[in-house]
Amino acid sequence: MIKNFKWLLFASLSISIVACSDDDSDSIAEEPISAGSADFSKYVALGDSFAAGYSDNGLFKKGQENSYPSILAQQFATVGGGAFNVPFMNDNLGGLLFGGNANPAFGKRVYLQGFLNATTPNIIPVPGTSSTEVFAHLTGPFNNFGVPGAKSFHLLAPGYGNPAGLSTVPATANPYFVRFASAPATSSVLSDALAQNPTFFSLWIGGNDVLGYATNGGVPTSQDPVNGNDITPPATFEYAYTQLIAQLTAGGRKGVIANLPYINTLPFFTTVPYNPVPLDEATATQLNTQLLGPVKQILTAYGQGDRLVTLTAGSSNPLLIKDESLTNLTVQLTTALTAAGVPPAQAGLMGNLYGQARHAKKTTEATDFVLLTTRAIIGTSQAGVPAPFNTVGVTYPLPDNRVLTASEVAEIKVATDAYNTVIKNAATTNGLAFVDTYAIMNQLLNGGIRFGNNQVTASFITGGAFSLDGVHPSARGYALIANKFLEAINSTYGANIPSVELGNYQIQYPENLN
């Protein structure tokens, strides 16, 4: 009998949590505080959920207060920066109401209940009902134009804040922008930002141009502003980004822009290992001789035997996944199994299950990434499938949208590299401050970034840089981003704006923030 797998879901997590120290500081300015050649009197921020302060699977007031633009504005105030108005949510719960009804697509924030359990962290939504109504329009002016879910070209789209666009198919509006667009039917994110006559801007956009595709396991749907998750073609990104920069830098306006890390370096993709399956000797033997073994023999005859590995007793066997990039050998498997004496119904089942199945892998050439959300189904029984073919991830392949395969990772990298070339060229051509988040994320992933006697890393929960959704930063992570933006601004414009102390920003938000 195959073992219970629930205990393994977070076996890769460290149980040690980085501590804070009152003595921690990043740097102390030795020269007089100065704005250099920049004017921060009217700062606007454009971007997506990162600019908005999204964290722990939701947008909420405290997260917005700890967004990197809010932190930047706080520091800009020391060198003449003015007010920074934010389209705040109504509460610290997150979530959205559409005509008084909660929309499950825009859920509440989550929190870690109790102490961290190394085997199964209890991450659940906060109790209570959101009070943020999409159709209760806010009046500005605002300075933070971070819109969760926005892609590069969405910032240019007139009517992106039009309530009527939420009900079209596909949707043409974003509910977060619907709340505060100045002229919902006609204005764009960019036009609203420029209407503030800013003296300085920040732009960090492009993550969502690949993120939806990645978090859906490489299964595209559409470019629907709300639900779409195709990869934005690099040519489309280049056109949109070029338009954004041209208008934002008009008249010599200064600003700071940032490139993009590889999406698959986020904790959402790196937390659940590719090989977490524990098997005892009897189960491994059964799988090798009676279930997957015969399939491997047939695949070998077709030159595809390396799709499946020989399983062993222990806790490090790879997950069984579906890979739609593989040649579909359903008919060949069914025919061969039937000829070998397997009952036709069972042969058909096995052919359908394993015609495009393989074991996940991690090599220097190619690595599969198991989604954080997939952890909940590993080892469960697939409804409607008879035993012993129903153990998810073991005898029943994980569906394609549950794993980001190596070929899908390659697609994302090609697009991200193209986007980053455009962004870097924009910085160089226009003399803008440039933040290399690609390098920063690699540093977080490979050892971390020190501050004082502590450090932040990309490890899920324990690393301190990311929130409980595995994609968006924690408050401390946003403070780190703000400091990196300040470094770039100081270097480019001869400014001397102090950084913030990371130790003053928490790793996790508690259940109650009121």
LINWOSUL-V657512 format. One record per backbone hydrogen bond with DSSP energy under -1.0 kcal/mol. CO is the residue of the C=O (numbers start at 1). NH is the residue of the N-H. Records with the same first field share a line. If there is no record, write none. Layout:
CO = NH, NH
This chain:
5 = 8
6 = 9
8 = 11
10 = 13
21 = 24
34 = 496
35 = 38
42 = 199, 200
44 = 202
45 = 145
46 = 204
47 = 147
48 = 52
49 = 53, 54
55 = 58
56 = 110
58 = 55
60 = 64
61 = 65
62 = 66
64 = 67
67 = 71
68 = 72
69 = 73
70 = 74
71 = 75
72 = 76
73 = 77
75 = 78
76 = 79, 81
77 = 80
85 = 143, 144
86 = 88
91 = 61
93 = 109
96 = 103
97 = 134
98 = 101
101 = 98
103 = 106
106 = 96
109 = 126
111 = 124
119 = 10
121 = 123
122 = 113
124 = 111
132 = 97
133 = 136
135 = 137
143 = 45
145 = 47
147 = 150
153 = 156
154 = 157
155 = 190
157 = 160
159 = 162
160 = 174
162 = 165
163 = 166
164 = 167
165 = 172
171 = 225
174 = 178
175 = 179
177 = 180, 181
179 = 138
183 = 186, 187
187 = 159
188 = 192
189 = 193
190 = 194
191 = 195
193 = 196
194 = 197
200 = 44
201 = 256
202 = 46
203 = 258
207 = 210, 211
209 = 232
210 = 214
211 = 215
212 = 216
213 = 218
214 = 217
222 = 230
224 = 228
233 = 237
234 = 238
235 = 239
236 = 240
237 = 241
238 = 242
239 = 243
240 = 244
241 = 245
242 = 246
243 = 247
244 = 248
245 = 249
249 = 252
254 = 201
255 = 433
256 = 203
257 = 435
262 = 265
263 = 266
266 = 269, 270
267 = 271
268 = 372
274 = 319
277 = 317
279 = 314
280 = 284
281 = 285
282 = 286
283 = 287
284 = 288
285 = 289
286 = 290, 291
287 = 292, 293
292 = 296
293 = 297
294 = 298
295 = 299
296 = 300
297 = 301
299 = 304
300 = 303
304 = 307
305 = 308
307 = 359
314 = 279
317 = 277
319 = 360
320 = 398
321 = 358
323 = 326
329 = 333
330 = 334
331 = 335
332 = 336
333 = 337
334 = 338
335 = 339
336 = 340
337 = 342
338 = 341
343 = 347
344 = 348
345 = 349
346 = 350
347 = 351
348 = 352
349 = 353
350 = 354
351 = 355
355 = 329
356 = 323
358 = 321
361 = 368
366 = 363
369 = 404
371 = 374
372 = 375
374 = 377
377 = 380
380 = 392
382 = 385
386 = 389
390 = 382
391 = 394, 395, 396
392 = 379
393 = 320
396 = 393
398 = 322
399 = 402
400 = 403
402 = 371
404 = 369
405 = 409
406 = 410
407 = 411
408 = 412
409 = 413
410 = 414
411 = 415
412 = 416
413 = 417
414 = 418
415 = 419
416 = 420
417 = 421
418 = 422
419 = 423
420 = 424
421 = 425
422 = 426
423 = 427
424 = 428
425 = 429
426 = 430
427 = 432
433 = 257
435 = 259, 437
436 = 440
437 = 441
438 = 442
439 = 443
440 = 444
441 = 445
442 = 446
443 = 448
444 = 458
449 = 456
451 = 454
454 = 451
456 = 449
457 = 465
459 = 463
460 = 462
462 = 18
463 = 457
465 = 474
467 = 470
470 = 268
472 = 467
474 = 478
475 = 479
476 = 480
477 = 481
478 = 482
479 = 483
480 = 484
481 = 485
482 = 486
483 = 487
484 = 488
485 = 489
486 = 490
487 = 491
488 = 492
489 = 493
493 = 37
496 = 34
501 = 504
502 = 505
506 = 476
